């Protein structure tokens, strides 16, 4: 049997990654990356032009398909991952009406409050869909368009998520799947359907329901690539495009997090910590995101909005490269001599403080050092994820180990801090491209099912995803110290929260 190649395209906030995986050789053959620009202002606006994603996908796809040993005609499937919660509004002809508001956009906080009130309050919303209308979710962006740009809303024909839009570019199909759909706040995660209650709360006219894409199962392809795409990249016209999913759902698959007991934490621009569940996990407080997975189950998740944001802001302030910054962190003691950072540079989603701002505290004439500022930044970002891990534990998720991904996971000192703060062993996958590798595994799953081959995604993930034993870090002597530091974090957060509401 000729070798089969599978492509993964991972659309993130900062850029797009593309990989090619050989099923016959069991390894990645090529990878490429292209950055994205960002539209932002001081009122919380965070937007991107969807055409930038297409341009980045085009550039990276051309690069990997031209790599040595890659035969474009051997590609059988493509999987797409996309940053969650973004709102891509299309007209009837498939034209983008305006820039896409992103997951980190907090300009729509007033719309969250109005949708929640219209649906009968927070408890009623959680009862209807399993999630609160959090800042950043798609629902408030749609309502913002209705209120702020009604002429464009009148032309609205379809609301897509970022990964849906790339699938639309590849196939011409306006479809989505339950994992990414569950991050809209108008999708019922228990029944896996669009929620009439939340749709009416967003748009009382009832028009929005007709603007939603068709839902497909996680193991179903969206379609085959358009002939013009096949011709442009030298691909077969039989290439299928899998259902795909949100970046966190694909990262779950790409870390082998497809069965109970495994937890993944992403140390990226934002931070996420999430698990697999074979049943819905609903948080009555609404802090946990009760998502569906893109592997057929559910994926309880906590998101914080500032992880490498905190370290990169501090690193830039200190004028250091990454290696020098890590060395500075390592020279400071656990707890940074009492210096603390609440890293809310972009506001915060968990705890729900979208209007919050970052705060350094505990500074004195003796501990105000570069080392302590650097350490406090890394610790502050990690303590926010500890807050999320405690919510997961409260709801019955008990991790045996935590698999780390994202840029921060490459740092040895950050892995040490994470193991101590979490009180749990941490380990990294061999491939740092968790989202793109998740796309590969899911695309294989869809292709096998279409070909009549019985294969579970658990088995496929076990074959493809490998862990790096050298990265494994056990909790150490500072674990007890970090329990006390975490208490400081909770107290400081509680004291300052009233200033940010």
C-alpha angles and dihedrals in degrees: 000000000000117000115270120216124205125197126212121196116192115192110196135170095261099036151322125274124196128190137181118212126195114217092194095051095034095226146091113270099188144355135190139182136204125183129233129219122231133220110212145153139182093266093070099268113154114170142152135194109247088220087068088061092050091048092050092046090049093050096047095042091053090049097051094043089053093051120115113274095019118119109191090205089062092062109111103169143018127203125195130206122190140186106267130246099019117143117226110181116200132187124222092277092053095254118146109247098202141341114301117255108228137221090261094053109116097174089100099061093115089055090054089057094047094048091049092050092047091052092053102266138302096298091051091050092051090048090052101045109005093246139076120239094261124190106266097032117122097247096073091048091056091049090048090055090049092051103034103032105025094160090060092043089056088059093048114125103159137016112208133180119232096263089045089055093054089048087051090052091051099042111013089237122130100213140128139188133233099257097059092032090059089066094064097077089228096079122091104228094194097053096026093229136114109272115242089197095058094039090057091046090055096043116011090193090074092229096119094071090068090054097062123105125243115270119235130185120257093250094050125092119239088221144283123300119271114260091242090055091049091050094046093055101030093248131146114262087232094069110126125214113217125223090264120188149207119314093254093049091050092045088054091056090041091057094045091253094147101114134051118279101043124100126192125203121192118207096195135121085302123024127237133179119187147156141202120254132179090216136036115282108205123188111210088205091056096228094114118069108232097209131169114236124237090235099066102274137068131284118204106203142181119203128197119187101217124054115118084014086072097046094042093050091050094043091052091049090053093045096234137139119235096265094050091047092053090049090052091051091050092054093058120080124249106279092029093251090294098312111137133188127199094198100207097141091139097032115261137268099189111062087028102248105131093164095049124118131208119273132193111200141169092052120158137168090265104042098041095108136136090244094055094045090052093047093046090054093054093042094047092054091048094047089057089058090047086058088056093046090054089054090052091049091049089055093051104269110136113184122209089193138350120233112214124211136163132067094298091058090070090068116093092203091049090052089052092050091046094052091049096044093045094041087221136100115265129202136173130225115247090243114060089202096087096156095048092044089051088055090052094051094046092046089052089050092052093044093050093049091049089051092051094252114142108224132150120221088230090061093044092050089049090054097046108030117073128183125223109236091194090064095054111120124185123206109271144193094300094060094096090045090055092053086064092044089051089054088055089051092053093047093048092046091050093049095049100037094087089060091060103047 
